[in-house]
Amino acid sequence: MAEVRAGDLVEALDEASLSRFHLRAVLVSGMGFFTDAYDLFVIGIASTLIAKEWHLSSGQLALLNSTMLAAAFLGAMVFGRFADLGGRKRVYWLVAVIMVAAALGSALSPSFWVLIAFRFLLGFGVGGDYPVSAVLMSEYANRKDRGKLVGMVFSTQALGLIVGPLVALALLGAGASNDVAWRTMLALGAVPAAAVVYLRRKMPESPRYQVQVQGQAEQAASQISSFTRGQVSGDGSGALNQVTPRQQMGLRAFLTNRRYLILLAGTAGTWFLLDYAYYGNTISTPQILGLISPHASTMTKIALQLAIFVVAALPGYVLAIAYLDRIGHRRLQLTGFAVMGLCFLVIAAVPGMTTMVAPFLLVYGVSYFFTEFGPNMTTFVMPSEIYPVDMRATGHGISAGVGKLGAFIGVFLFPVLETSFGLRGTLLLTAGVSVLGFALTLVLPEPAGRSLEDIAADTPTVSAQPLRVADQASAP
């Protein structure tokens, strides 16, 4: 009975019509991810104010901009693994609590090193939010709209990109001092995170995880039926697409399995390369604008950064959501990397591109559009799909963590590379990174439109303890 029920429940999730419960799950995950994005990107603006107030050296500025990303590397791996071992829901609200405390601590920091410590804690929580937000939404989603739904969660990053500069412009325009402005910007990150703590505790555990890992088919059916108000239920009235019990895989077996190593090279490698290019350029955008327009005021640079996000990045997010499942997740990632590489090559190779504001912003904006309408979206979505349920958060966490390592390197090295090679040389390197991202994407399968269980069936199992649902299924 448990196996039949499990099969019915998974089939019901896969074939459910897009409805209110999906949007509710998107909202709860998205609010947390908005906080992640706001906290990660606002430091690019806040650090320019902090540097003036505290007279930071270039090394201190680089450390401030990149500390949170280094911590996110650890947080994604630790909490991703914990989400597979202890459950998604437990990690879901815990990381939100960490983000509240760390955002407030950052805003109240009395010195540089205290600020670094709280930014590290904040990054640890943000890193943990990446795998659990993506995986939970993926496991709630139906088969046809999974990319769209996980992409909607990720697209709240766009709001974080826009809200940060808007807050900065409002504060500085109102005459706030640099000290008040940056502290307020950092403190505001605690507000949505606090709301998320409550909302996430109300969410049920992933039904796929409950059935296939915890062996709690009855409880999963009851909880998801209540959460969806009866729109999704497994009532035992059919046995199509029954869940095939998997065997649990340990971390060592996962990391030594050739097939999974290839998949990790694809998901973690492309995320690393994307984040190297994306975060290095995004967080350093005020410095880039200062190089091409050295006499612009701080307000002007922030306004230009906001304009780039609104005109170029935001449409990319919107169109990615609309067309991700139609075009294909892998294909969209290939397209995005290709155009990114071409844009950065044009900026680096065409004389005068880095000294003329309008042409630079045009090509830079196109690169931004295809980053969002491409790998910035898909590197978040695909790791939540192509790994089996018992290692899904682990695989996503490793991928996100390695991605944030790339972001850390990109942000930390950007000022150093720019000093050594100039802006053109630095962006030429970024073009090469985009080409490598294109090549690594080729090792990944196309998950769009397929059931998570069908995708998992293409990957090998290992000798280990069977999942408890298998024991239940064989019970009289």
C-alpha positions in Angstrom: 0.0 0.0 0.0 2.8 2.4 0.9 4.5 1.9 -2.5 1.2 2.4 -4.4 0.5 5.5 -2.4 4.0 6.8 -2.9 3.7 6.2 -6.6 0.3 8.0 -6.7 1.7 10.9 -4.8 4.7 11.4 -6.9 2.6 11.2 -10.1 0.1 13.7 -8.6 3.0 16.1 -7.9 4.4 15.7 -11.5 1.0 16.2 -13.2 -0.6 18.8 -10.9 -1.8 21.9 -12.7 0.1 25.2 -11.9 -1.9 26.7 -9.1 -1.9 28.7 -5.9 0.0 26.3 -3.8 2.9 26.4 -6.2 2.9 30.2 -6.0 2.8 30.1 -2.3 5.9 27.9 -2.2 7.6 30.3 -4.7 6.8 33.2 -2.4 8.2 31.6 0.7 11.4 30.4 -1.0 11.6 33.6 -3.0 11.5 35.9 0.0 14.5 34.2 1.4 16.3 34.3 -1.9 15.5 38.0 -2.3 17.3 38.5 1.1 20.2 36.4 -0.1 20.6 38.5 -3.2 20.1 41.8 -1.4 22.7 40.9 1.2 25.2 39.7 -1.4 25.0 42.6 -3.8 24.3 45.6 -1.5 27.8 45.3 -0.2 29.1 46.6 -3.5 27.5 49.9 -2.8 27.9 49.9 0.9 31.6 49.2 0.8 32.3 52.3 -1.2 30.7 54.3 1.6 32.5 52.3 4.3 35.8 52.7 2.6 35.4 56.5 2.8 34.4 56.4 6.4 37.0 53.9 7.7 39.7 54.8 5.2 40.0 51.2 4.0 43.0 50.0 1.8 42.3 48.3 -1.5 43.0 44.9 0.2 40.5 45.6 3.0 38.0 46.7 0.4 38.5 43.5 -1.6 38.2 41.4 1.6 35.0 43.2 2.6 33.4 42.6 -0.8 34.3 39.0 -0.9 34.1 37.6 2.7 30.4 36.8 2.4 31.0 34.8 -0.7 33.8 32.7 0.9 31.4 31.9 3.8 28.6 31.0 1.3 31.0 28.4 -0.2 31.0 26.7 3.2 27.4 27.2 4.1 26.1 25.7 0.8 28.1 22.6 1.3 27.4 22.1 5.0 23.7 22.9 4.9 23.2 21.1 1.6 24.4 17.9 3.1 22.5 18.4 6.3 19.3 18.9 4.2 19.7 15.4 2.8 20.5 13.9 6.1 18.1 15.7 8.5 15.4 17.1 6.2 14.9 20.1 4.0 12.4 21.9 6.3 14.8 22.0 9.3 17.5 23.8 7.3 14.9 26.0 5.6 14.0 28.1 8.6 17.4 27.7 10.4 19.3 29.5 7.7 16.7 32.4 7.8 17.4 32.8 11.6 21.1 33.0 10.9 20.5 35.7 8.2 18.5 37.9 10.6 21.1 37.8 13.3 24.0 38.4 11.0 22.4 41.3 9.1 21.7 43.1 12.3 25.2 42.4 13.6 26.7 43.7 10.4 24.7 47.0 10.6 25.8 47.5 14.2 29.5 46.6 13.8 31.8 49.0 15.5 35.0 48.1 13.6 36.2 46.5 10.4 37.0 43.1 11.8 33.7 42.8 13.6 31.9 43.7 10.3 34.0 41.0 8.6 32.9 38.4 11.2 29.2 39.2 10.8 29.5 39.2 7.0 31.1 35.8 7.2 28.2 34.5 9.4 25.7 36.1 7.0 27.4 34.4 4.0 27.2 31.1 5.9 23.5 31.4 6.2 23.0 32.6 2.7 25.0 29.8 1.3 22.8 27.3 3.1 19.7 28.9 1.7 20.8 28.2 -1.9 20.4 24.4 -2.0 17.4 24.1 0.2 15.4 26.8 -1.6 16.1 25.3 -5.0 15.6 21.7 -4.0 12.3 22.2 -2.0 10.8 24.1 -4.9 12.0 21.5 -7.4 10.4 18.7 -5.3 7.1 20.6 -4.9 7.0 21.4 -8.6 5.2 19.7 -11.4 7.1 18.2 -14.3 6.1 20.7 -17.0 6.6 23.9 -15.1 9.6 22.9 -12.8 12.1 25.2 -14.5 9.7 28.1 -14.4 8.9 27.6 -10.7 12.5 27.2 -9.6 13.4 30.1 -11.9 10.7 32.3 -10.2 12.4 31.7 -6.9 15.8 32.6 -8.4 14.3 35.7 -10.1 13.7 37.4 -6.8 17.5 38.0 -7.1 16.5 40.7 -9.6 14.5 42.5 -6.8 17.6 42.4 -4.6 19.7 43.9 -7.4 17.2 46.7 -7.8 16.2 47.4 -4.2 19.8 47.8 -3.0 20.6 50.8 -5.3 17.2 52.3 -4.7 17.7 52.2 -1.0 21.1 53.8 -1.4 19.8 56.6 -3.7 16.9 57.3 -1.3 19.2 57.5 1.8 21.9 59.6 0.1 19.3 61.7 -1.6 17.7 62.4 1.7 21.0 63.7 3.1 21.9 60.7 5.2 25.6 60.5 6.2 27.7 57.8 4.8 27.8 56.0 8.1 24.0 56.1 8.5 23.4 55.1 4.9 25.6 51.9 4.9 24.4 50.8 8.3 20.8 51.2 7.2 21.4 49.3 4.0 22.9 46.3 5.8 20.2 46.3 8.5 17.3 46.2 6.1 18.4 42.7 5.0 17.1 41.4 8.3 13.5 42.5 7.6 12.5 40.0 4.9 14.5 37.3 6.6 12.5 37.7 9.8 9.3 37.2 7.9 10.7 34.1 6.2 11.5 32.5 9.6 7.8 32.3 10.4 6.5 31.4 7.0 9.0 28.6 6.5 8.1 26.9 9.7 4.6 26.6 8.4 5.7 24.8 5.2 5.5 21.0 5.0 8.5 18.8 4.4 9.2 17.9 0.8 6.8 15.0 0.0 9.3 13.4 -2.3 11.9 13.4 0.5 9.4 12.1 3.0 8.4 9.2 0.7 11.7 8.2 -0.8 14.1 8.9 2.0 12.1 8.9 5.3 9.6 6.3 4.2 6.7 8.4 5.4 4.2 8.0 2.5 1.1 8.4 4.6 2.4 11.5 6.4 3.6 13.0 3.2 0.2 12.5 1.5 -1.6 14.0 4.4 0.6 17.1 4.7 0.7 17.9 1.0 -3.0 17.4 0.7 -3.6 19.9 3.5 -1.0 22.4 2.1 -2.5 22.2 -1.4 -6.1 22.1 -0.1 -6.7 18.8 -1.8 -5.2 19.7 -5.1 -2.4 17.1 -4.7 -3.1 13.8 -3.0 -2.0 10.2 -3.2 -5.1 8.1 -2.5 -4.0 4.8 -3.8 -6.4 4.9 -6.7 -3.7 4.0 -9.3 -0.1 2.8 -9.5 1.2 4.6 -12.5 4.8 5.8 -12.2 5.3 4.0 -8.9 8.4 5.1 -7.0 11.2 2.7 -7.5 13.0 2.4 -4.2 16.6 3.7 -4.3 19.5 2.7 -2.2 21.0 5.4 0.0 24.3 6.7 -1.1 27.0 7.9 1.3 29.0 11.1 0.6 32.1 9.1 -0.2 30.4 6.9 -2.7 28.8 10.0 -4.3 32.1 11.8 -4.7 33.9 8.7 -6.1 31.2 7.7 -8.6 32.3 8.5 -12.1 28.8 9.5 -13.4 28.2 11.9 -10.5 31.7 13.4 -10.8 30.9 14.2 -14.4 27.6 15.8 -13.4 29.3 17.8 -10.6 31.9 19.0 -13.2 29.0 20.3 -15.2 26.9 21.8 -12.4 29.6 23.0 -10.1 32.1 23.9 -12.8 29.7 26.0 -14.8 28.4 27.7 -11.7 32.0 28.5 -10.6 32.8 30.0 -14.0 29.5 31.9 -14.2 29.9 33.4 -10.7 33.5 34.3 -11.3 32.3 36.5 -14.2 29.0 37.6 -12.8 29.8 38.5 -9.2 33.2 40.0 -10.1 31.6 42.4 -12.5 28.3 43.0 -10.6 29.8 43.8 -7.2 32.6 45.7 -8.8 30.2 47.7 -11.2 30.7 51.0 -9.2 34.5 50.6 -9.7 34.0 49.7 -13.4 31.9 52.8 -13.9 34.5 54.8 -12.1 37.1 53.7 -14.6 35.1 54.6 -17.7 33.7 57.8 -16.2 36.1 58.9 -13.5 34.5 62.2 -12.8 31.0 60.9 -12.1 29.6 61.3 -8.6 28.7 58.4 -6.3 25.0 59.1 -6.9 25.6 59.0 -10.7 27.4 55.7 -10.5 24.7 54.1 -8.4 22.0 55.4 -10.8 23.9 54.0 -13.8 24.2 50.7 -12.0 20.5 50.7 -11.3 19.8 51.5 -14.9 21.8 48.6 -16.1 20.0 46.2 -13.8 16.5 47.5 -14.8 17.1 47.8 -18.5 19.2 44.7 -19.1 19.1 42.3 -16.2 15.4 42.4 -15.3 14.0 41.5 -18.8 16.5 38.7 -18.8 15.0 37.2 -15.7 11.4 37.6 -16.9 12.1 36.0 -20.3 14.1 33.2 -18.7 11.1 32.3 -16.6 8.7 32.4 -19.6 10.9 30.4 -21.9 13.1 28.2 -19.8 11.0 25.1 -20.0 10.2 25.7 -23.7 13.8 26.3 -24.9 15.4 23.7 -22.5 17.5 24.4 -19.5 20.8 23.1 -21.0 20.2 24.9 -24.3 19.5 28.2 -22.6 22.7 27.9 -20.6 24.7 27.2 -23.8 23.2 30.3 -25.5 23.9 32.5 -22.5 27.5 31.6 -22.1 28.1 32.0 -25.9 26.8 35.6 -25.9 28.5 36.5 -22.7 31.8 35.4 -24.1 31.2 37.4 -27.3 30.3 40.6 -25.4 33.3 40.5 -23.1 35.5 39.8 -26.1 34.1 42.9 -28.0 34.7 45.1 -25.0 38.3 43.9 -24.6 39.2 43.8 -28.3 37.6 46.9 -29.8 39.7 50.0 -29.2 38.0 52.7 -27.2 35.2 50.6 -25.8 36.4 51.1 -22.2 36.6 54.9 -22.5 33.3 55.6 -24.2 30.3 55.4 -21.8 27.5 54.7 -24.2 29.0 51.9 -26.3 30.4 50.3 -23.2 27.1 50.3 -21.4 25.3 48.9 -24.5 27.6 45.9 -24.9 27.9 45.5 -21.1 24.1 45.6 -20.9 23.7 42.9 -23.6 26.1 40.7 -21.6 24.0 41.2 -18.5 20.8 40.3 -20.4 22.2 37.0 -21.6 23.7 36.3 -18.2 20.2 36.3 -16.7 18.6 34.8 -19.8 21.0 32.0 -19.5 23.5 30.6 -17.0 22.8 32.8 -14.0 19.3 31.2 -14.0 20.1 27.7 -15.2 23.1 27.1 -12.9 20.7 27.5 -10.0 17.9 25.4 -11.6 19.7 22.3 -13.0 21.5 21.0 -9.9 18.0 20.8 -8.2 16.9 18.4 -11.0 19.6 16.0 -12.1 20.6 14.4 -8.8 18.6 11.6 -7.0 16.5 12.6 -4.0 18.8 11.3 -1.3 21.7 13.4 -2.7 19.9 16.2 -4.4 20.6 18.9 -1.8 24.1 17.6 -1.4 24.7 17.9 -5.2 23.1 21.3 -5.3 25.0 22.5 -2.2 28.4 21.4 -3.7 27.5 23.2 -6.9 26.4 26.3 -5.2 29.4 26.3 -2.9 31.9 25.9 -5.7 30.0 28.6 -7.5 30.4 31.0 -4.6 34.1 30.1 -4.5 34.2 31.4 -8.0 32.4 34.5 -7.0 34.8 35.0 -4.1 37.8 34.7 -6.5 36.2 37.0 -9.0 35.4 39.7 -6.5 38.7 39.5 -4.7 40.8 39.4 -7.9 39.0 42.0 -9.9 40.8 45.0 -8.3 44.1 43.2 -8.5 43.6 42.1 -12.2 42.4 45.5 -13.2 45.5 47.1 -11.7 47.8 44.6 -13.4 46.1 44.2 -16.8 43.6 47.0 -17.1 39.9 46.8 -17.6 40.3 45.4 -21.1 42.6 42.6 -20.0 40.4 41.7 -17.1 37.3 41.4 -19.3 39.3 39.4 -21.9 39.9 36.9 -19.2 36.2 36.9 -18.4 35.5 36.1 -22.1 37.7 33.1 -21.8 35.9 32.0 -18.6 32.6 32.2 -20.5 33.9 29.9 -23.3 34.9 27.3 -20.6 31.4 27.6 -19.2 30.0 26.8 -22.6 32.2 23.7 -23.0 31.4 22.3 -19.5 27.7 22.7 -20.1 28.0 20.0 -22.8 28.4 17.3 -20.3 25.0 17.9 -18.7 21.7 16.2 -19.7 18.6 18.1 -20.6 16.2 17.8 -17.6 13.4 20.0 -18.9 10.0 18.4 -19.0 11.1 15.1 -17.3 10.1 13.7 -14.0 12.7 14.0 -11.2 12.3 10.3 -10.7 12.9 9.5 -14.4 16.1 11.7 -14.3 17.3 9.9 -11.2 16.7 6.5 -12.9 19.4 7.4 -15.4 22.0 7.6 -12.7 23.6 4.6 -11.0 22.9 3.2 -7.5 25.4 1.8 -5.1 25.4 -0.9 -2.5 24.2 0.6 0.7 21.2 0.6 3.1 17.9 0.6 1.1 15.5 3.4 1.7 12.9 2.8 4.3 10.1 3.1 1.8 11.3 -0.1 0.2 10.9 -1.9 3.6 7.4 -0.4 3.9 6.5 -1.5 0.4 7.5 -5.1 1.1 5.7 -5.2 4.4 2.4 -7.2 4.5 
